[in-house]
Amino acid sequence: MEKFGYRFSFGPWNIHEGADPFGPATRPTVAWAQKSQTYRELGFDAVQFHDDDVAPDIDMWLPAQLRARARAVKQQLVDAGLVAEFVAPRLWEHPLTIDGAYTSNDPKARAYALERSKKAIDIANELDTDLMVLWLAREGTYLREAKDVTRATNQLLETLDALLAYDARLRIVIEPKPNEPMDLAYIPTIGHALALGMQTAAPQRVGVLMESAHAILAGLDPSDEIGYAMTFGKLWSVHLNDQNGLKYDQDRSFGAIDLRRAFNQARVLDENKFYNVGMVGLDVKALRTQPAELATKHLRNSLAMFLKLIALARSLDRAKLQALVAARDYEELDWLILEHLVK
């Protein structure tokens, strides 16, 4: 399989039990050891981790035990021919963080979130990755009057500075989302994430992760979010998927809903040489109706679609495209793209 210089990753959660916000699981849980064998079989190179993917019940581990566990997982990666792309603290499922983590009104919750994030950094070091993803899932409000946005933004900034000071190697990527699970997020878009990162004590170590569905839920085009971040050299990771309208975050297979939208994401990544920057993460889940024994085809399909779209992006007649732009013949340009995608 020609991969055009790209490397690919997904997280263990992308081999999924099939639960959604409106119903329970439809498939049995798959053990990590079985999932890890699937990566190379499907053509993937790296694993995305949450902290408790490495160490379940993470709050029960002593520091030395946590590091030993992470070293054992690192050896599993080596044995499987894989690497870790990043580690992310899973801060949105703990009972303490029901009202937020870094921006909770409860100082105990804020302290817990910071200490757990430091544990995630320790795990990342043992897995030999310097990248930590912060999905600020509960950093927002259900009611505007319940929190002070200025105070909350300062709390986010203080947390980022504390994490950057904890480890001089650490790079942080912020993954914005406009809603879900909180109704109203403080960092809903790439622009918000970039602005926050630039105010930290080490802005050169803070970038962003663009997820397709999150941009769509914000009413934005993912390819524009990608291009905006790449303008400033700040796009260090991506989660490509698709989204069927402004519903809950669906994590549909890449290109399954809007092929042209997917094409433009692949095109802007390729034209800006993202293959020299980071990995292509495919944050996709099998349809809830998919039988367990067939519940990895969404990953196979998404990787294959990305590579097909890269090939199409590279074979596009650029001279003709530029001539049509110069002539302002956008209808013909529209047809050029449509014909290219369906030939």
C-alpha positions in Angstrom: 0.0 0.0 0.0 1.5 3.3 -1.1 1.2 5.7 1.9 2.7 8.8 0.3 5.0 9.4 3.3 2.1 9.5 5.8 1.9 7.7 9.1 -1.4 6.8 10.7 -2.7 6.3 14.2 -5.9 5.5 16.0 -6.9 5.0 19.7 -8.0 1.9 21.4 -11.4 3.5 21.8 -11.9 3.4 18.1 -12.5 -0.4 18.3 -15.7 0.4 20.1 -18.5 -1.4 21.9 -21.2 0.5 19.8 -22.8 2.5 22.6 -24.1 5.9 21.7 -25.8 8.7 23.7 -29.1 7.0 23.3 -28.4 3.3 23.8 -26.1 0.7 25.4 -23.2 -1.3 23.9 -24.0 -3.6 21.1 -20.6 -5.4 20.9 -18.4 -7.0 23.6 -15.3 -5.2 24.9 -12.0 -6.2 23.1 -8.9 -6.6 25.2 -6.0 -4.2 24.5 -3.7 -7.2 23.5 -6.1 -8.1 20.8 -6.5 -4.5 19.6 -2.8 -4.0 19.4 -2.4 -6.8 16.9 -4.9 -5.1 14.6 -2.9 -1.9 14.1 -0.2 -3.3 11.8 -2.7 -5.6 10.1 -4.7 -2.6 9.0 -1.6 -0.5 8.0 -1.4 1.8 11.0 1.8 2.9 12.6 1.0 4.4 16.0 -1.3 4.3 19.0 -3.2 7.3 20.5 -3.5 6.8 24.3 -5.6 8.1 27.1 -3.8 7.8 30.4 -6.2 5.1 31.6 -5.8 3.2 28.4 -2.3 2.5 29.7 -3.2 2.2 33.4 -6.9 1.4 34.1 -8.1 2.8 37.5 -5.2 5.2 37.2 -5.9 6.8 40.6 -5.0 3.5 42.4 -1.4 3.4 41.1 1.6 4.6 43.0 4.1 6.6 40.9 6.6 3.8 40.6 3.8 1.3 39.7 2.5 3.7 37.1 5.9 4.1 35.4 6.5 0.4 35.5 3.1 -0.2 33.8 3.9 2.4 31.2 7.2 0.7 30.5 5.4 -2.7 30.0 3.0 -1.1 27.5 6.0 0.5 25.7 7.5 -3.0 25.3 4.2 -4.2 23.9 4.4 -1.4 21.3 7.9 -2.3 20.4 7.0 -6.0 20.0 4.1 -5.0 17.7 6.2 -2.6 15.6 4.3 0.5 16.9 4.9 3.8 18.6 2.8 6.0 20.8 1.6 9.2 19.1 0.4 11.0 22.3 -1.1 10.5 25.8 -4.2 12.5 26.8 -5.6 12.7 30.4 -9.1 11.5 30.5 -10.5 14.2 32.8 -14.2 14.2 31.8 -15.4 10.9 33.4 -14.3 11.3 37.0 -17.0 12.1 39.6 -15.0 15.1 40.8 -15.0 16.8 37.3 -18.8 16.8 36.8 -18.6 20.6 36.7 -15.3 20.8 34.8 -11.7 19.9 35.4 -9.3 22.8 35.1 -12.2 25.3 35.3 -14.3 23.6 37.9 -15.8 25.8 40.6 -14.4 23.2 43.1 -10.7 23.8 44.0 -10.4 20.0 44.8 -11.5 19.2 41.3 -9.0 21.6 39.8 -6.2 20.2 41.9 -7.1 16.6 40.9 -7.2 17.5 37.2 -3.7 19.1 37.4 -2.2 16.2 39.3 -3.7 13.6 36.9 -2.4 15.6 33.9 1.1 15.4 35.4 0.6 11.6 35.7 -0.3 11.6 31.9 3.0 13.4 31.2 4.9 10.8 33.2 3.2 8.0 31.2 4.1 9.8 27.9 7.7 10.0 28.9 7.8 6.2 29.5 6.1 5.7 26.1 8.7 7.9 24.5 6.4 10.6 23.2 6.6 14.3 24.0 3.0 15.0 22.9 0.0 15.4 25.1 -3.5 16.1 23.8 -5.9 18.2 25.9 -9.5 17.7 24.9 -11.0 20.3 27.2 -14.2 18.3 27.3 -15.9 19.8 30.4 -14.2 23.2 30.3 -17.3 25.1 29.7 -20.8 25.6 31.2 -24.3 24.4 31.1 -25.4 27.9 32.3 -23.5 31.1 31.4 -24.2 32.4 34.9 -22.6 29.4 36.6 -19.0 30.4 35.8 -17.0 33.5 35.2 -15.5 33.2 31.7 -12.6 35.5 32.4 -11.7 33.5 35.5 -12.1 30.2 33.7 -9.8 31.4 30.8 -7.2 32.4 33.3 -7.5 29.0 35.0 -6.9 27.3 31.6 -3.8 29.5 31.1 -2.5 28.8 34.5 -2.9 25.0 34.0 -1.1 25.1 30.7 1.8 27.0 32.2 2.0 24.5 35.1 2.1 21.6 32.8 4.7 23.2 30.5 6.8 23.9 33.6 6.5 20.3 34.8 8.3 18.9 31.8 10.6 21.0 29.6 10.2 18.5 26.7 6.4 18.5 26.7 4.4 19.7 23.7 0.7 20.3 24.2 -1.9 20.2 21.5 -5.3 21.6 22.3 -8.3 19.8 20.7 -11.2 22.3 20.5 -14.9 21.4 20.3 -17.9 23.7 20.5 -20.1 21.5 22.6 -20.6 18.1 24.1 -20.4 17.1 26.8 -20.7 20.6 28.1 -23.3 22.8 26.3 -21.0 25.8 25.9 -17.3 25.4 25.6 -14.7 28.0 26.4 -12.3 26.8 23.6 -14.7 25.9 20.8 -12.5 26.4 17.7 -9.0 26.3 16.4 -8.7 30.1 16.6 -9.6 30.0 20.3 -7.0 27.3 21.0 -4.3 29.1 19.1 -5.0 32.3 21.0 -4.8 30.5 24.3 -1.6 28.8 23.4 0.1 32.1 22.4 -0.5 33.5 25.8 1.3 30.7 27.7 4.9 31.0 29.0 6.1 28.7 26.2 3.9 29.3 23.2 6.4 27.4 21.0 5.4 24.2 22.8 1.6 24.6 22.4 -0.2 23.7 19.2 -3.5 22.3 18.1 -5.3 19.2 17.0 -8.1 19.6 14.5 -10.9 17.0 14.5 -13.2 17.1 11.5 -16.5 16.5 13.4 -15.7 19.1 15.9 -15.2 21.7 13.2 -18.4 20.7 11.5 -20.3 20.9 14.8 -19.0 24.5 15.1 -20.4 25.2 11.6 -16.9 25.5 10.1 -15.2 23.7 7.3 -12.4 21.4 8.6 -10.1 22.2 5.7 -10.2 25.9 6.6 -9.4 25.0 10.2 -6.5 22.9 9.0 -5.1 25.6 6.7 -5.5 28.3 9.4 -3.4 26.3 11.9 -0.8 25.3 9.4 -0.3 28.9 8.4 1.3 29.4 11.8 3.0 26.0 12.0 0.7 24.9 14.8 -1.2 21.9 13.5 0.6 19.0 15.1 -2.1 16.3 15.0 -5.4 15.7 13.3 -8.4 13.5 13.9 -10.1 12.9 10.6 -13.6 11.5 10.5 -17.0 12.6 9.2 -20.3 13.9 10.6 -23.8 13.7 9.4 -25.1 17.1 10.3 -25.2 19.0 13.5 -25.9 16.0 15.7 -23.9 14.5 18.5 -20.2 13.7 17.6 -20.7 10.7 15.4 -17.1 9.8 14.4 -18.2 8.4 11.0 -15.7 6.9 8.7 -13.6 9.5 6.8 -15.3 10.6 3.6 -18.5 8.6 4.3 -20.8 11.6 4.4 -19.2 14.4 2.4 -16.6 13.2 -0.1 -15.7 16.7 -1.3 -15.3 18.0 2.2 -13.0 15.0 2.9 -11.1 15.7 -0.4 -10.3 19.3 0.7 -9.0 18.1 4.0 -6.7 15.7 2.4 -5.7 18.3 -0.2 -4.8 21.1 2.3 -2.8 18.6 4.4 -0.9 17.4 1.4 -0.2 20.8 -0.1 1.2 22.0 3.2 3.3 18.8 3.6 1.7 17.6 6.8 3.5 14.2 6.3 6.6 16.1 7.6 4.8 17.4 10.7 2.6 14.8 12.3 0.5 11.7 12.0 -2.9 11.3 10.5 -5.2 10.1 13.3 -8.4 8.5 12.2 -10.9 9.0 15.1 -13.7 6.8 13.7 -16.1 4.3 15.2 -17.9 1.4 13.6 -21.6 1.8 13.0 -23.6 0.7 16.0 -25.2 -2.1 13.9 -21.8 -3.6 12.8 -21.2 -7.2 14.1 -18.3 -7.5 16.4 -16.3 -9.7 14.0 -16.6 -7.0 11.3 -16.0 -4.0 13.6 -12.6 -2.8 12.2 -13.7 -2.1 8.6 -14.3 1.6 9.5 -10.6 1.9 10.2 -9.6 0.1 7.0 -12.0 2.2 5.0 -10.9 5.5 6.5 -7.2 4.9 5.9 -7.9 3.7 2.3 -10.1 6.7 1.6 -7.5 9.1 2.9 -4.9 7.6 0.6 -7.3 7.6 -2.4 -8.0 11.3 -1.8 -4.3 12.1 -1.6 -3.8 10.4 -4.9 -6.6 12.5 -6.4 -5.2 15.7 -4.8 -1.9 15.1 -6.4 -3.3 14.2 -9.8 -5.6 17.3 -10.0 -4.8 19.4 -13.1 -3.3 22.4 -11.3 -2.6 24.4 -14.5 -6.3 24.1 -15.5 -7.3 24.9 -11.9 -5.2 28.1 -11.9 -6.4 29.1 -15.3 -10.0 28.8 -14.2 -9.3 30.8 -11.0 -7.6 33.5 -13.1 -10.7 33.6 -15.4 -13.0 33.7 -12.4 -14.9 30.8 -14.1 -15.9 29.2 -10.8 -18.7 27.1 -12.4 -16.1 25.4 -14.5 -13.8 25.0 -11.5 -16.7 23.4 -9.7 -17.2 20.9 -12.5 -13.5 20.2 -12.6 -13.5 19.1 -9.0 -16.7 17.2 -9.3 -15.6 15.4 -12.4 -12.2 14.6 -10.8 -13.9 13.0 -7.7 -16.3 10.8 -9.7 -14.1 9.6 -12.6 
